[in-house]
Amino acid sequence: MKNLKIKNLDEKDIENLEQIKIIELEEMKIQDLKILKIKIETAIKNIEK
């Protein structure tokens, strides 16, 4: 069943899927950076104490 869906995708659908994938990866990077920022801020606060 899944194979049929993949075969029915046209070029535009494939481009859209690639865009979605890129956006998801970017969002994951942003989340990772936010977590890293919080960790760094926490570390700095702990050093200042």
CHARMM-style PDB file with segment names, atoms N, HN, CA, C and O in Angstrom:
ATOM      1  N   MET     1       0.834  -1.214   0.000  1.00  0.00      PROA
ATOM      2  CA  MET     1       0.000   0.000   0.000  1.00  0.00      PROA
ATOM      3  C   MET     1       0.869   1.265   0.000  1.00  0.00      PROA
ATOM      4  O   MET     1       0.628   2.189  -0.777  1.00  0.00      PROA
ATOM      5  N   LYS     2       1.872   1.297   0.869  1.00  0.00      PROA
ATOM      6  HN  LYS     2       2.067   0.546   1.500  1.00  0.00      PROA
ATOM      7  CA  LYS     2       2.732   2.478   0.935  1.00  0.00      PROA
ATOM      8  C   LYS     2       3.474   2.694  -0.375  1.00  0.00      PROA
ATOM      9  O   LYS     2       3.667   3.834  -0.798  1.00  0.00      PROA
ATOM     10  N   ASN     3       3.890   1.613  -1.019  1.00  0.00      PROA
ATOM     11  HN  ASN     3       3.733   0.687  -0.675  1.00  0.00      PROA
ATOM     12  CA  ASN     3       4.610   1.733  -2.289  1.00  0.00      PROA
ATOM     13  C   ASN     3       3.761   2.427  -3.344  1.00  0.00      PROA
ATOM     14  O   ASN     3       4.274   3.215  -4.139  1.00  0.00      PROA
ATOM     15  N   LEU     4       2.457   2.135  -3.354  1.00  0.00      PROA
ATOM     16  HN  LEU     4       2.041   1.494  -2.709  1.00  0.00      PROA
ATOM     17  CA  LEU     4       1.562   2.767  -4.322  1.00  0.00      PROA
ATOM     18  C   LEU     4       1.528   4.274  -4.100  1.00  0.00      PROA
ATOM     19  O   LEU     4       1.569   5.047  -5.057  1.00  0.00      PROA
ATOM     20  N   LYS     5       1.455   4.688  -2.848  1.00  0.00      PROA
ATOM     21  HN  LYS     5       1.421   4.060  -2.071  1.00  0.00      PROA
ATOM     22  CA  LYS     5       1.419   6.117  -2.542  1.00  0.00      PROA
ATOM     23  C   LYS     5       2.692   6.800  -3.026  1.00  0.00      PROA
ATOM     24  O   LYS     5       2.645   7.893  -3.590  1.00  0.00      PROA
ATOM     25  N   ILE     6       3.819   6.152  -2.802  1.00  0.00      PROA
ATOM     26  HN  ILE     6       3.857   5.264  -2.343  1.00  0.00      PROA
ATOM     27  CA  ILE     6       5.091   6.745  -3.214  1.00  0.00      PROA
ATOM     28  C   ILE     6       5.144   6.883  -4.734  1.00  0.00      PROA
ATOM     29  O   ILE     6       5.629   7.893  -5.246  1.00  0.00      PROA
ATOM     30  N   LYS     7       4.651   5.880  -5.460  1.00  0.00      PROA
ATOM     31  HN  LYS     7       4.258   5.060  -5.045  1.00  0.00      PROA
ATOM     32  CA  LYS     7       4.671   5.931  -6.925  1.00  0.00      PROA
ATOM     33  C   LYS     7       3.763   7.031  -7.458  1.00  0.00      PROA
ATOM     34  O   LYS     7       4.017   7.577  -8.531  1.00  0.00      PROA
ATOM     35  N   ASN     8       2.708   7.361  -6.719  1.00  0.00      PROA
ATOM     36  HN  ASN     8       2.501   6.918  -5.846  1.00  0.00      PROA
ATOM     37  CA  ASN     8       1.759   8.376  -7.182  1.00  0.00      PROA
ATOM     38  C   ASN     8       2.221   9.804  -6.902  1.00  0.00      PROA
ATOM     39  O   ASN     8       1.586  10.759  -7.349  1.00  0.00      PROA
ATOM     40  N   LEU     9       3.307   9.955  -6.176  1.00  0.00      PROA
ATOM     41  HN  LEU     9       3.823   9.179  -5.813  1.00  0.00      PROA
ATOM     42  CA  LEU     9       3.807  11.299  -5.899  1.00  0.00      PROA
ATOM     43  C   LEU     9       4.366  11.910  -7.178  1.00  0.00      PROA
ATOM     44  O   LEU     9       5.096  11.263  -7.928  1.00  0.00      PROA
ATOM     45  N   ASP    10       4.007  13.172  -7.410  1.00  0.00      PROA
ATOM     46  HN  ASP    10       3.414  13.698  -6.801  1.00  0.00      PROA
ATOM     47  CA  ASP    10       4.632  13.841  -8.551  1.00  0.00      PROA
ATOM     48  C   ASP    10       5.815  14.672  -8.050  1.00  0.00      PROA
ATOM     49  O   ASP    10       6.110  14.709  -6.855  1.00  0.00      PROA
ATOM     50  N   GLU    11       6.477  15.330  -8.987  1.00  0.00      PROA
ATOM     51  HN  GLU    11       6.238  15.300  -9.957  1.00  0.00      PROA
ATOM     52  CA  GLU    11       7.692  16.082  -8.634  1.00  0.00      PROA
ATOM     53  C   GLU    11       7.412  17.146  -7.580  1.00  0.00      PROA
ATOM     54  O   GLU    11       8.219  17.358  -6.676  1.00  0.00      PROA
ATOM     55  N   LYS    12       6.268  17.812  -7.699  1.00  0.00      PROA
ATOM     56  HN  LYS    12       5.612  17.640  -8.434  1.00  0.00      PROA
ATOM     57  CA  LYS    12       5.932  18.886  -6.760  1.00  0.00      PROA
ATOM     58  C   LYS    12       5.755  18.320  -5.356  1.00  0.00      PROA
ATOM     59  O   LYS    12       6.222  18.913  -4.384  1.00  0.00      PROA
ATOM     60  N   ASP    13       5.080  17.172  -5.244  1.00  0.00      PROA
ATOM     61  HN  ASP    13       4.700  16.690  -6.034  1.00  0.00      PROA
ATOM     62  CA  ASP    13       4.897  16.533  -3.944  1.00  0.00      PROA
ATOM     63  C   ASP    13       6.246  16.198  -3.323  1.00  0.00      PROA
ATOM     64  O   ASP    13       6.467  16.410  -2.131  1.00  0.00      PROA
ATOM     65  N   ILE    14       7.140  15.673  -4.149  1.00  0.00      PROA
ATOM     66  HN  ILE    14       6.960  15.500  -5.117  1.00  0.00      PROA
ATOM     67  CA  ILE    14       8.468  15.301  -3.657  1.00  0.00      PROA
ATOM     68  C   ILE    14       9.206  16.544  -3.174  1.00  0.00      PROA
ATOM     69  O   ILE    14       9.853  16.513  -2.127  1.00  0.00      PROA
ATOM     70  N   GLU    15       9.114  17.631  -3.925  1.00  0.00      PROA
ATOM     71  HN  GLU    15       8.589  17.656  -4.775  1.00  0.00      PROA
ATOM     72  CA  GLU    15       9.743  18.896  -3.510  1.00  0.00      PROA
ATOM     73  C   GLU    15       9.166  19.366  -2.184  1.00  0.00      PROA
ATOM     74  O   GLU    15       9.907  19.807  -1.305  1.00  0.00      PROA
ATOM     75  N   ASN    16       7.843  19.274  -2.032  1.00  0.00      PROA
ATOM     76  HN  ASN    16       7.242  18.915  -2.746  1.00  0.00      PROA
ATOM     77  CA  ASN    16       7.193  19.688  -0.790  1.00  0.00      PROA
ATOM     78  C   ASN    16       7.679  18.850   0.380  1.00  0.00      PROA
ATOM     79  O   ASN    16       7.948  19.377   1.459  1.00  0.00      PROA
ATOM     80  N   LEU    17       7.793  17.533   0.163  1.00  0.00      PROA
ATOM     81  HN  LEU    17       7.574  17.105  -0.714  1.00  0.00      PROA
ATOM     82  CA  LEU    17       8.273  16.650   1.221  1.00  0.00      PROA
ATOM     83  C   LEU    17       9.701  17.004   1.614  1.00  0.00      PROA
ATOM     84  O   LEU    17      10.049  16.999   2.795  1.00  0.00      PROA
ATOM     85  N   GLU    18      10.526  17.312   0.611  1.00  0.00      PROA
ATOM     86  HN  GLU    18      10.243  17.315  -0.348  1.00  0.00      PROA
ATOM     87  CA  GLU    18      11.910  17.703   0.889  1.00  0.00      PROA
ATOM     88  C   GLU    18      11.942  18.995   1.695  1.00  0.00      PROA
ATOM     89  O   GLU    18      12.735  19.126   2.627  1.00  0.00      PROA
ATOM     90  N   GLN    19      11.075  19.959   1.340  1.00  0.00      PROA
ATOM     91  HN  GLN    19      10.430  19.852   0.584  1.00  0.00      PROA
ATOM     92  CA  GLN    19      11.002  21.219   2.075  1.00  0.00      PROA
ATOM     93  C   GLN    19      10.590  20.974   3.520  1.00  0.00      PROA
ATOM     94  O   GLN    19      11.174  21.540   4.444  1.00  0.00      PROA
ATOM     95  N   ILE    20       9.577  20.124   3.711  1.00  0.00      PROA
ATOM     96  HN  ILE    20       9.103  19.664   2.961  1.00  0.00      PROA
ATOM     97  CA  ILE    20       9.099  19.798   5.058  1.00  0.00      PROA
ATOM     98  C   ILE    20      10.235  19.185   5.868  1.00  0.00      PROA
ATOM     99  O   ILE    20      10.429  19.524   7.035  1.00  0.00      PROA
ATOM    100  N   LYS    21      10.987  18.279   5.240  1.00  0.00      PROA
ATOM    101  HN  LYS    21      10.830  18.004   4.291  1.00  0.00      PROA
ATOM    102  CA  LYS    21      12.105  17.619   5.916  1.00  0.00      PROA
ATOM    103  C   LYS    21      13.146  18.650   6.340  1.00  0.00      PROA
ATOM    104  O   LYS    21      13.653  18.600   7.461  1.00  0.00      PROA
ATOM    105  N   ILE    22      13.465  19.586   5.443  1.00  0.00      PROA
ATOM    106  HN  ILE    22      13.053  19.626   4.532  1.00  0.00      PROA
ATOM    107  CA  ILE    22      14.447  20.634   5.742  1.00  0.00      PROA
ATOM    108  C   ILE    22      13.957  21.486   6.908  1.00  0.00      PROA
ATOM    109  O   ILE    22      14.725  21.804   7.816  1.00  0.00      PROA
ATOM    110  N   ILE    23      12.670  21.856   6.881  1.00  0.00      PROA
ATOM    111  HN  ILE    23      12.046  21.598   6.144  1.00  0.00      PROA
ATOM    112  CA  ILE    23      12.097  22.673   7.950  1.00  0.00      PROA
ATOM    113  C   ILE    23      12.174  21.923   9.280  1.00  0.00      PROA
ATOM    114  O   ILE    23      12.531  22.506  10.304  1.00  0.00      PROA
ATOM    115  N   GLU    24      11.837  20.618   9.263  1.00  0.00      PROA
ATOM    116  HN  GLU    24      11.547  20.145   8.431  1.00  0.00      PROA
ATOM    117  CA  GLU    24      11.909  19.820  10.487  1.00  0.00      PROA
ATOM    118  C   GLU    24      13.329  19.792  11.031  1.00  0.00      PROA
ATOM    119  O   GLU    24      13.534  19.930  12.237  1.00  0.00      PROA
ATOM    120  N   LEU    25      14.305  19.614  10.155  1.00  0.00      PROA
ATOM    121  HN  LEU    25      14.138  19.502   9.175  1.00  0.00      PROA
ATOM    122  CA  LEU    25      15.711  19.589  10.582  1.00  0.00      PROA
ATOM    123  C   LEU    25      16.116  20.933  11.174  1.00  0.00      PROA
ATOM    124  O   LEU    25      16.810  20.983  12.190  1.00  0.00      PROA
ATOM    125  N   GLU    26      15.684  22.027  10.540  1.00  0.00      PROA
ATOM    126  HN  GLU    26      15.121  21.987   9.715  1.00  0.00      PROA
ATOM    127  CA  GLU    26      16.002  23.365  11.045  1.00  0.00      PROA
ATOM    128  C   GLU    26      15.401  23.562  12.432  1.00  0.00      PROA
ATOM    129  O   GLU    26      16.055  24.097  13.328  1.00  0.00      PROA
ATOM    130  N   GLU    27      14.132  23.121  12.609  1.00  0.00      PROA
ATOM    131  HN  GLU    27      13.602  22.686  11.881  1.00  0.00      PROA
ATOM    132  CA  GLU    27      13.474  23.264  13.904  1.00  0.00      PROA
ATOM    133  C   GLU    27      14.194  22.458  14.975  1.00  0.00      PROA
ATOM    134  O   GLU    27      14.315  22.901  16.117  1.00  0.00      PROA
ATOM    135  N   MET    28      14.677  21.255  14.600  1.00  0.00      PROA
ATOM    136  HN  MET    28      14.579  20.895  13.672  1.00  0.00      PROA
ATOM    137  CA  MET    28      15.426  20.438  15.545  1.00  0.00      PROA
ATOM    138  C   MET    28      16.721  21.139  15.947  1.00  0.00      PROA
ATOM    139  O   MET    28      17.099  21.125  17.119  1.00  0.00      PROA
ATOM    140  N   LYS    29      17.404  21.754  14.974  1.00  0.00      PROA
ATOM    141  HN  LYS    29      17.097  21.765  14.022  1.00  0.00      PROA
ATOM    142  CA  LYS    29      18.641  22.486  15.267  1.00  0.00      PROA
ATOM    143  C   LYS    29      18.358  23.639  16.214  1.00  0.00      PROA
ATOM    144  O   LYS    29      19.111  23.876  17.158  1.00  0.00      PROA
ATOM    145  N   ILE    30      17.260  24.361  15.959  1.00  0.00      PROA
ATOM    146  HN  ILE    30      16.647  24.168  15.192  1.00  0.00      PROA
ATOM    147  CA  ILE    30      16.890  25.501  16.803  1.00  0.00      PROA
ATOM    148  C   ILE    30      16.613  25.022  18.228  1.00  0.00      PROA
ATOM    149  O   ILE    30      17.058  25.645  19.192  1.00  0.00      PROA
ATOM    150  N   GLN    31      15.879  23.914  18.359  1.00  0.00      PROA
ATOM    151  HN  GLN    31      15.518  23.408  17.576  1.00  0.00      PROA
ATOM    152  CA  GLN    31      15.599  23.360  19.685  1.00  0.00      PROA
ATOM    153  C   GLN    31      16.895  22.995  20.396  1.00  0.00      PROA
ATOM    154  O   GLN    31      17.068  23.302  21.576  1.00  0.00      PROA
ATOM    155  N   ASP    32      17.813  22.334  19.672  1.00  0.00      PROA
ATOM    156  HN  ASP    32      17.672  22.085  18.714  1.00  0.00      PROA
ATOM    157  CA  ASP    32      19.103  21.950  20.247  1.00  0.00      PROA
ATOM    158  C   ASP    32      19.863  23.183  20.719  1.00  0.00      PROA
ATOM    159  O   ASP    32      20.467  23.172  21.792  1.00  0.00      PROA
ATOM    160  N   LEU    33      19.835  24.249  19.917  1.00  0.00      PROA
ATOM    161  HN  LEU    33      19.344  24.258  19.046  1.00  0.00      PROA
ATOM    162  CA  LEU    33      20.539  25.477  20.279  1.00  0.00      PROA
ATOM    163  C   LEU    33      19.909  26.124  21.510  1.00  0.00      PROA
ATOM    164  O   LEU    33      20.620  26.645  22.369  1.00  0.00      PROA
ATOM    165  N   LYS    34      18.570  26.092  21.600  1.00  0.00      PROA
ATOM    166  HN  LYS    34      17.992  25.669  20.902  1.00  0.00      PROA
ATOM    167  CA  LYS    34      17.895  26.654  22.773  1.00  0.00      PROA
ATOM    168  C   LYS    34      18.293  25.896  24.033  1.00  0.00      PROA
ATOM    169  O   LYS    34      18.557  26.499  25.073  1.00  0.00      PROA
ATOM    170  N   ILE    35      18.336  24.554  23.930  1.00  0.00      PROA
ATOM    171  HN  ILE    35      18.121  24.064  23.085  1.00  0.00      PROA
ATOM    172  CA  ILE    35      18.725  23.725  25.068  1.00  0.00      PROA
ATOM    173  C   ILE    35      20.169  24.040  25.457  1.00  0.00      PROA
ATOM    174  O   ILE    35      20.483  24.187  26.638  1.00  0.00      PROA
ATOM    175  N   LEU    36      21.038  24.144  24.460  1.00  0.00      PROA
ATOM    176  HN  LEU    36      20.783  24.025  23.500  1.00  0.00      PROA
ATOM    177  CA  LEU    36      22.449  24.450  24.701  1.00  0.00      PROA
ATOM    178  C   LEU    36      22.585  25.811  25.384  1.00  0.00      PROA
ATOM    179  O   LEU    36      23.375  25.968  26.315  1.00  0.00      PROA
ATOM    180  N   LYS    37      21.813  26.792  24.918  1.00  0.00      PROA
ATOM    181  HN  LYS    37      21.171  26.665  24.162  1.00  0.00      PROA
ATOM    182  CA  LYS    37      21.843  28.137  25.501  1.00  0.00      PROA
ATOM    183  C   LYS    37      21.465  28.087  26.980  1.00  0.00      PROA
ATOM    184  O   LYS    37      22.125  28.706  27.815  1.00  0.00      PROA
ATOM    185  N   ILE    38      20.406  27.351  27.299  1.00  0.00      PROA
ATOM    186  HN  ILE    38      19.871  26.848  26.620  1.00  0.00      PROA
ATOM    187  CA  ILE    38      19.963  27.228  28.691  1.00  0.00      PROA
ATOM    188  C   ILE    38      21.045  26.561  29.535  1.00  0.00      PROA
ATOM    189  O   ILE    38      21.314  26.990  30.657  1.00  0.00      PROA
ATOM    190  N   LYS    39      21.669  25.507  28.992  1.00  0.00      PROA
ATOM    191  HN  LYS    39      21.451  25.158  28.081  1.00  0.00      PROA
ATOM    192  CA  LYS    39      22.739  24.814  29.717  1.00  0.00      PROA
ATOM    193  C   LYS    39      23.907  25.751  29.988  1.00  0.00      PROA
ATOM    194  O   LYS    39      24.469  25.746  31.083  1.00  0.00      PROA
ATOM    195  N   ILE    40      24.273  26.550  28.999  1.00  0.00      PROA
ATOM    196  HN  ILE    40      23.817  26.554  28.109  1.00  0.00      PROA
ATOM    197  CA  ILE    40      25.385  27.499  29.161  1.00  0.00      PROA
ATOM    198  C   ILE    40      25.020  28.558  30.196  1.00  0.00      PROA
ATOM    199  O   ILE    40      25.829  28.886  31.064  1.00  0.00      PROA
ATOM    200  N   GLU    41      23.800  29.094  30.105  1.00  0.00      PROA
ATOM    201  HN  GLU    41      23.143  28.828  29.400  1.00  0.00      PROA
ATOM    202  CA  GLU    41      23.362  30.111  31.069  1.00  0.00      PROA
ATOM    203  C   GLU    41      23.377  29.553  32.483  1.00  0.00      PROA
ATOM    204  O   GLU    41      23.796  30.233  33.420  1.00  0.00      PROA
ATOM    205  N   THR    42      22.920  28.316  32.638  1.00  0.00      PROA
ATOM    206  HN  THR    42      22.579  27.764  31.877  1.00  0.00      PROA
ATOM    207  CA  THR    42      22.905  27.664  33.951  1.00  0.00      PROA
ATOM    208  C   THR    42      24.327  27.486  34.464  1.00  0.00      PROA
ATOM    209  O   THR    42      24.604  27.733  35.637  1.00  0.00      PROA
ATOM    210  N   ALA    43      25.223  27.059  33.588  1.00  0.00      PROA
ATOM    211  HN  ALA    43      24.997  26.859  32.634  1.00  0.00      PROA
ATOM    212  CA  ALA    43      26.623  26.865  33.973  1.00  0.00      PROA
ATOM    213  C   ALA    43      27.238  28.185  34.425  1.00  0.00      PROA
ATOM    214  O   ALA    43      27.961  28.223  35.420  1.00  0.00      PROA
ATOM    215  N   ILE    44      26.958  29.266  33.702  1.00  0.00      PROA
ATOM    216  HN  ILE    44      26.371  29.236  32.893  1.00  0.00      PROA
ATOM    217  CA  ILE    44      27.501  30.585  34.060  1.00  0.00      PROA
ATOM    218  C   ILE    44      26.968  31.011  35.428  1.00  0.00      PROA
ATOM    219  O   ILE    44      27.729  31.501  36.262  1.00  0.00      PROA
ATOM    220  N   LYS    45      25.672  30.829  35.662  1.00  0.00      PROA
ATOM    221  HN  LYS    45      25.054  30.431  34.984  1.00  0.00      PROA
ATOM    222  CA  LYS    45      25.087  31.179  36.962  1.00  0.00      PROA
ATOM    223  C   LYS    45      25.749  30.397  38.083  1.00  0.00      PROA
ATOM    224  O   LYS    45      26.033  30.944  39.148  1.00  0.00      PROA
ATOM    225  N   ASN    46      25.997  29.103  37.839  1.00  0.00      PROA
ATOM    226  HN  ASN    46      25.766  28.658  36.973  1.00  0.00      PROA
ATOM    227  CA  ASN    46      26.623  28.258  38.857  1.00  0.00      PROA
ATOM    228  C   ASN    46      28.048  28.708  39.148  1.00  0.00      PROA
ATOM    229  O   ASN    46      28.495  28.645  40.294  1.00  0.00      PROA
ATOM    230  N   ILE    47      28.765  29.160  38.125  1.00  0.00      PROA
ATOM    231  HN  ILE    47      28.401  29.210  37.195  1.00  0.00      PROA
ATOM    232  CA  ILE    47      30.141  29.642  38.311  1.00  0.00      PROA
ATOM    233  C   ILE    47      30.121  30.936  39.123  1.00  0.00      PROA
ATOM    234  O   ILE    47      30.978  31.150  39.979  1.00  0.00      PROA
ATOM    235  N   GLU    48      29.138  31.796  38.850  1.00  0.00      PROA
ATOM    236  HN  GLU    48      28.442  31.622  38.154  1.00  0.00      PROA
ATOM    237  CA  GLU    48      29.053  33.094  39.523  1.00  0.00      PROA
ATOM    238  C   GLU    48      28.721  32.961  41.007  1.00  0.00      PROA
ATOM    239  O   GLU    48      29.037  33.856  41.791  1.00  0.00      PROA
ATOM    240  N   LYS    49      28.090  31.858  41.401  1.00  0.00      PROA
ATOM    241  HN  LYS    49      27.834  31.131  40.764  1.00  0.00      PROA
ATOM    242  CA  LYS    49      27.675  31.686  42.805  1.00  0.00      PROA
ATOM    243  C   LYS    49      28.844  31.583  43.755  1.00  0.00      PROA
ATOM    244  OT1 LYS    49      28.647  31.437  44.961  1.00  0.00      PROA
TER     245      LYS     49
END
